[in-house]
Amino acid sequence: MESAADTSRASAPADDGRTRDRVSALLLEHGPQTATELAARLGISPAAVRRHLDALVAAGRIEERGDGRAIGAAHRGRGRPARRFHLTDAGRSAFPHAYDDLALTALRYVAASGGPDAVRAVAEQQLSGLEARASSAVERAVHEAGGEPVDRARALAAALTAEGYAATASAISGGGQLCQHHCPVAHVAAEFPQLCEAETAVIGRLVGTHVQRLATIAHGDGICTTHLPGPLRPGNRTTPARPVPGERAAPLSAPTSSTPTNHRERTPA
């Protein structure tokens, strides 16, 4: 049977999380505050609030800065600078935003004014910075690992992860796969597939080969999956100018004539 002490210990992390969320909300609502001011608003001791503040600082959600004012200066004319806690950008990002709604409204206006090509131009412009940053990372990795598409895809996956896509790359039979486990613009791309199309084109340019999108988060799949073709076989260095997704190349050993070899051998000289 679970004791009261066990129940108390189990609920402690949840209680701490709620208190820290309240601290962040107070800083968002009322601006930078001291530990004493926060303790008074929360109804707990300054020592207790300090423990939560230390955890939030360690998590990068808040930071402590001096504001140049002195505690008790109004009464004594002297004192040490007050230390106030401020929300960081990471702390602010934990609160709900309406970025998706704003992006959808803007793209709907662009689509109504300029049509699908205008939306595609916006998507390509939005991804140009990402492509430039990822390109530098891919080229650095190519000098170390090699220039095969799968090697480039692994370097690209690391660059995309740094951009928030949680990407991985792996070699499979017949080539490789680049998987993105998170899509920062999934809700917008669900209505405007031009974003996915532009992103696929960027991936193809960065890995240096034709790629095929197999699944996207925007269309309800769990992961964005991009297929990379395997390396070329010796003796078959030419690739089609416009590869057809899913098309299989004929075996290299296939005979060029429709006449069976054993039939030709039985023909009298």
C-alpha positions as CSV (number, residue, x, y, z in Angstrom):
1,M,0.0,0.0,0.0
2,E,1.3,3.4,-0.9
3,S,2.0,5.6,2.2
4,A,1.2,9.3,2.6
5,A,5.0,10.0,2.4
6,D,5.2,8.2,-0.9
7,T,2.3,10.1,-2.3
8,S,3.9,13.4,-1.1
9,R,7.2,12.5,-2.8
10,A,5.4,11.6,-6.1
11,S,3.5,14.8,-6.2
12,A,6.5,17.1,-5.4
13,P,7.9,17.3,-8.9
14,A,4.4,18.2,-10.3
15,D,4.0,20.9,-7.6
16,D,7.5,22.3,-8.4
17,G,6.6,22.4,-12.1
18,R,3.4,24.3,-11.4
19,T,5.2,26.8,-9.1
20,R,7.9,27.5,-11.7
21,D,5.2,28.0,-14.3
22,R,3.6,30.5,-12.0
23,V,7.0,32.3,-11.5
24,S,7.4,32.5,-15.3
25,A,3.8,33.8,-15.7
26,L,4.4,36.5,-13.0
27,L,7.6,37.7,-14.8
28,L,5.7,37.8,-18.1
29,E,2.7,39.6,-16.5
30,H,4.5,42.1,-14.2
31,G,8.0,42.3,-15.7
32,P,11.3,41.8,-13.9
33,Q,11.1,41.2,-10.2
34,T,13.2,40.4,-7.2
35,A,13.0,37.1,-5.3
36,T,11.3,39.0,-2.4
37,E,8.7,40.4,-4.7
38,L,8.0,37.1,-6.3
39,A,7.8,35.4,-2.9
40,A,5.2,37.9,-1.7
41,R,3.0,37.4,-4.9
42,L,3.3,33.6,-4.5
43,G,2.7,33.5,-0.8
44,I,5.9,31.5,-0.1
45,S,9.2,32.3,1.6
46,P,12.0,34.0,-0.3
47,A,14.2,30.9,0.4
48,A,11.6,28.7,-1.2
49,V,11.2,30.9,-4.2
50,R,15.0,31.0,-4.6
51,R,15.1,27.3,-5.1
52,H,12.6,27.6,-8.0
53,L,14.5,30.6,-9.4
54,D,17.7,28.6,-9.4
55,A,16.1,25.8,-11.4
56,L,14.6,28.2,-13.9
57,V,18.0,29.9,-14.4
58,A,19.6,26.5,-14.9
59,A,17.0,25.7,-17.5
60,G,17.7,28.9,-19.4
61,R,14.1,30.2,-18.9
62,I,15.1,33.2,-16.8
63,E,18.2,35.2,-15.9
64,E,19.2,37.4,-13.0
65,R,20.5,40.9,-13.7
66,G,21.2,44.0,-11.7
67,D,18.9,47.0,-12.5
68,G,21.2,49.7,-11.1
69,R,18.7,50.6,-8.4
70,A,19.6,50.1,-4.7
71,I,17.5,48.2,-2.2
72,G,16.5,50.6,0.5
73,A,18.1,53.6,-1.3
74,A,14.9,55.6,-1.0
75,H,15.1,55.4,2.8
76,R,18.9,55.3,3.5
77,G,20.5,56.8,0.4
78,R,22.7,53.8,0.0
79,G,22.5,50.0,-0.5
80,R,23.5,47.2,-3.0
81,P,22.0,47.1,-6.5
82,A,18.7,45.1,-6.7
83,R,19.0,41.8,-8.5
84,R,15.9,41.2,-10.6
85,F,14.9,38.2,-12.6
86,H,14.0,38.5,-16.3
87,L,12.4,36.1,-18.7
88,T,14.8,34.9,-21.5
89,D,13.7,34.4,-25.1
90,A,13.5,30.7,-24.3
91,G,11.3,31.4,-21.4
92,R,9.0,33.6,-23.5
93,S,8.8,30.9,-26.2
94,A,7.2,28.5,-23.7
95,F,4.0,30.6,-23.7
96,P,1.4,30.3,-26.5
97,H,2.0,32.2,-29.7
98,A,-0.2,33.0,-32.7
99,Y,2.7,32.7,-35.3
100,D,0.9,30.0,-37.3
101,D,-2.3,32.1,-37.5
102,L,-0.2,35.1,-38.6
103,A,1.7,33.1,-41.2
104,L,-1.5,31.5,-42.6
105,T,-3.2,34.9,-42.9
106,A,-0.2,36.3,-44.7
107,L,0.1,33.4,-47.1
108,R,-3.6,33.4,-47.9
109,Y,-3.3,37.1,-48.8
110,V,-0.3,36.3,-51.0
111,A,-2.1,33.4,-52.7
112,A,-5.2,35.5,-53.3
113,S,-3.0,38.3,-54.8
114,G,-0.4,36.4,-56.7
115,G,-1.5,32.8,-57.0
116,P,0.4,29.6,-56.2
117,D,3.7,30.9,-57.8
118,A,3.8,33.8,-55.4
119,V,3.4,31.4,-52.4
120,R,6.2,29.3,-53.9
121,A,8.4,32.4,-54.1
122,V,7.8,33.2,-50.5
123,A,8.6,29.6,-49.5
124,E,11.8,29.6,-51.4
125,Q,12.8,33.0,-49.9
126,Q,12.1,31.7,-46.4
127,L,14.3,28.6,-46.9
128,S,17.2,30.4,-48.6
129,G,18.8,31.3,-45.3
130,L,18.4,27.7,-44.0
131,E,20.0,26.4,-47.2
132,A,23.0,28.8,-46.9
133,R,23.6,27.8,-43.3
134,A,23.2,24.0,-44.0
135,S,25.3,24.2,-47.1
136,S,28.3,25.4,-45.2
137,A,27.9,22.5,-42.7
138,V,27.5,19.9,-45.5
139,E,30.6,21.1,-47.4
140,R,32.7,20.9,-44.2
141,A,31.5,17.4,-43.5
142,V,32.1,16.2,-47.1
143,H,35.8,16.9,-46.8
144,E,35.9,14.6,-43.8
145,A,33.5,11.8,-44.6
146,G,33.2,11.7,-48.3
147,G,30.9,12.9,-51.1
148,E,28.3,10.2,-51.3
149,P,24.7,11.4,-51.0
150,V,24.2,9.4,-47.7
151,D,27.3,11.1,-46.3
152,R,26.0,14.5,-47.3
153,A,22.6,13.6,-45.9
154,R,24.1,12.8,-42.5
155,A,25.8,16.1,-42.4
156,L,22.5,17.8,-43.5
157,A,20.6,16.0,-40.7
158,A,23.0,17.5,-38.1
159,A,22.5,20.9,-39.6
160,L,18.7,20.5,-39.7
161,T,18.7,19.3,-36.1
162,A,20.4,22.6,-35.1
163,E,17.6,24.4,-36.8
164,G,14.9,22.5,-34.8
165,Y,13.9,19.7,-37.2
166,A,15.2,16.8,-35.1
167,A,16.6,15.1,-38.2
168,T,18.4,11.8,-38.7
169,A,19.9,10.1,-41.8
170,S,20.6,6.4,-42.4
171,A,21.7,4.1,-45.2
172,I,19.2,1.6,-46.4
173,S,19.0,-1.0,-49.2
174,G,18.9,1.0,-52.4
175,G,20.1,4.3,-51.0
176,G,19.4,6.3,-47.9
177,Q,16.7,8.1,-45.9
178,L,16.6,11.5,-44.3
179,C,14.0,11.7,-41.6
180,Q,12.7,14.9,-39.9
181,H,10.9,14.1,-36.7
182,H,9.7,17.7,-36.2
183,C,8.4,20.3,-38.6
184,P,8.4,23.9,-37.3
185,V,5.9,24.9,-40.0
186,A,3.7,21.8,-40.2
187,H,0.4,23.6,-39.6
188,V,1.1,26.2,-42.4
189,A,2.5,23.5,-44.8
190,A,-0.7,21.5,-44.4
191,E,-2.6,24.3,-46.3
192,F,0.3,25.4,-48.5
193,P,2.3,22.4,-49.8
194,Q,4.6,24.8,-51.6
195,L,6.6,24.9,-48.4
196,C,7.2,21.1,-48.5
197,E,8.0,21.3,-52.2
198,A,10.6,24.1,-51.7
199,E,12.1,22.2,-48.7
200,T,12.4,19.0,-50.8
201,A,14.2,21.0,-53.5
202,V,16.6,22.4,-50.9
203,I,17.4,18.8,-49.7
204,G,18.1,17.6,-53.2
205,R,20.5,20.5,-53.9
206,L,22.3,20.0,-50.6
207,V,22.8,16.2,-50.9
208,G,23.6,16.6,-54.6
209,T,21.1,14.2,-56.1
210,H,17.5,13.7,-57.0
211,V,15.4,12.9,-53.9
212,Q,11.8,11.7,-53.4
213,R,9.6,12.8,-50.6
214,L,7.8,9.7,-49.2
215,A,5.9,11.2,-46.2
216,T,5.4,14.6,-44.5
217,I,4.2,15.6,-41.0
218,A,2.1,18.3,-42.7
219,H,0.0,15.6,-44.5
220,G,-0.6,13.6,-41.3
221,D,2.4,11.3,-41.3
222,G,4.5,10.9,-38.1
223,I,7.8,11.8,-39.8
224,C,8.9,13.7,-42.9
225,T,10.8,11.0,-44.8
226,T,12.9,11.7,-47.9
227,H,14.4,8.9,-50.0
228,L,17.9,9.2,-51.5
229,P,18.9,7.0,-54.4
230,G,21.9,4.7,-53.9
231,P,25.4,5.3,-55.4
232,L,25.8,4.6,-59.1
233,R,27.1,1.2,-60.1
234,P,30.5,0.9,-61.9
235,G,30.0,1.1,-65.7
236,N,26.7,3.0,-65.3
237,R,27.8,6.6,-64.7
238,T,25.1,8.3,-66.7
239,T,21.9,9.4,-64.9
240,P,18.7,10.6,-66.6
241,A,18.3,14.4,-66.8
242,R,14.9,14.1,-65.1
243,P,14.8,10.9,-63.0
244,V,11.4,9.3,-62.5
245,P,10.6,8.7,-58.8
246,G,10.3,5.0,-58.1
247,E,11.6,3.9,-61.6
248,R,14.0,0.9,-61.4
249,A,17.0,0.7,-63.7
250,A,17.3,-2.4,-65.9
251,P,19.9,-5.0,-64.7
252,L,23.3,-4.4,-66.1
253,S,23.6,-8.0,-67.2
254,A,20.4,-8.0,-69.2
255,P,21.0,-9.2,-72.8
256,T,20.6,-6.6,-75.5
257,S,19.1,-9.0,-78.0
258,S,15.7,-10.7,-77.7
259,T,17.1,-13.8,-79.4
260,P,18.1,-16.5,-76.8
261,T,21.8,-17.2,-76.8
262,N,21.3,-21.0,-76.9
263,H,19.2,-20.6,-80.1
264,R,22.0,-18.8,-81.8
265,E,24.5,-21.5,-80.8
266,R,22.3,-24.2,-82.6
267,T,22.2,-22.3,-85.9
268,P,24.5,-24.0,-88.5
269,A,27.4,-22.0,-89.8
